[in-house]
Amino acid sequence: MKQDLNHPWVLKLEGPIDSYHCQVARTSYELLEWSTVLGNCLDKYPKRVLNGKIMVVGLMVNGVVEYAVEIEPDGEIGQFSGKSGSSPPIDLQDKMKNRISAAMP
């Protein structure tokens, strides 16, 4: 199933969670920038994201990505990590899972 990055359920993913702002990555530039900040391989994802195979949501603080979440078409989280692969707090993981569940059609 292909994900439309402008579909209403996708748009519901965006917005605040605690001190973070969730932002769906829509461009190769965003993925490259996030990859540089986080020190991960998001720069290898543009084709998969732009073709709708996966979605990547950044958890931002003051416009800077702190964590990135890879979301599969079925709403499952593929990866959720911060700088150099650090794990997010459990409560943040739970809140993101709840956000995804609430947004899914």
FENHUJO-V912356 format. One record per pair of residues at least 24 apart in sequence whose ideal C-beta (glycine too) atoms are under 10 Angstrom apart, sorted by the first residue. I is the first residue (numbers start at 1). J is the second residue. If there is no record, write none. Layout:
# FENHUJO-V912356
{{I;J} {I;J}}
This chain:
# FENHUJO-V912356
{{1;52} {1;53} {1;72} {1;73} {1;74} {2;51} {2;52} {2;53} {2;73} {3;49} {3;51} {3;52} {3;53} {3;54} {3;55} {3;71} {3;72} {3;73} {4;52} {4;55} {5;49} {5;50} {5;52} {5;55} {5;56} {7;52} {7;55} {7;103} {7;105} {8;103} {8;105} {9;75} {9;100} {9;102} {9;103} {9;104} {9;105} {10;55} {10;57} {10;71} {10;103} {10;104} {11;103} {12;99} {12;100} {12;102} {12;103} {12;104} {12;105} {13;55} {13;57} {13;69} {13;71} {13;96} {13;99} {13;100} {13;102} {13;103} {13;104} {14;57} {14;99} {14;103} {15;99} {15;103} {17;57} {17;59} {17;92} {17;95} {17;96} {17;98} {17;99} {18;59} {18;61} {18;89} {18;91} {18;92} {18;95} {19;59} {19;60} {19;61} {19;62} {19;66} {19;92} {20;58} {20;59} {20;60} {20;61} {20;65} {20;66} {20;67} {20;88} {20;92} {20;95} {20;96} {21;58} {21;59} {21;60} {21;61} {21;62} {21;63} {21;66} {22;57} {22;58} {22;59} {22;60} {22;67} {22;69} {22;95} {22;96} {22;99} {22;100} {22;103} {23;56} {23;57} {23;58} {23;59} {23;60} {23;63} {23;65} {24;49} {24;55} {24;56} {24;57} {24;58} {24;69} {24;71} {25;49} {25;50} {25;54} {25;55} {25;56} {25;57} {25;58} {25;65} {25;68} {25;69} {25;70} {26;50} {26;55} {26;56} {30;56} {30;58} {30;65} {31;56} {31;58} {31;68} {33;58} {33;64} {33;65} {34;58} {34;60} {34;64} {34;65} {34;66} {34;67} {34;68} {35;65} {35;68} {36;65} {37;64} {37;65} {37;66} {37;68} {37;82} {37;83} {38;65} {38;66} {38;67} {38;68} {38;81} {38;82} {38;83} {38;84} {38;85} {38;86} {39;81} {39;82} {39;83} {39;84} {39;85} {39;86} {40;68} {40;79} {40;81} {40;82} {40;83} {40;84} {40;85} {41;79} {41;85} {42;68} {42;70} {42;79} {45;70} {54;78} {54;79} {55;100} {57;96} {57;99} {57;100} {59;88} {59;92} {59;95} {59;96} {66;92} {67;92} {67;93} {67;96} {69;93} {69;96} {69;97} {69;99} {69;100} {71;96} {71;100} {71;103} {71;104} {72;100} {74;104} {75;100} {75;101} {75;103} {75;104} {75;105} {76;100}}
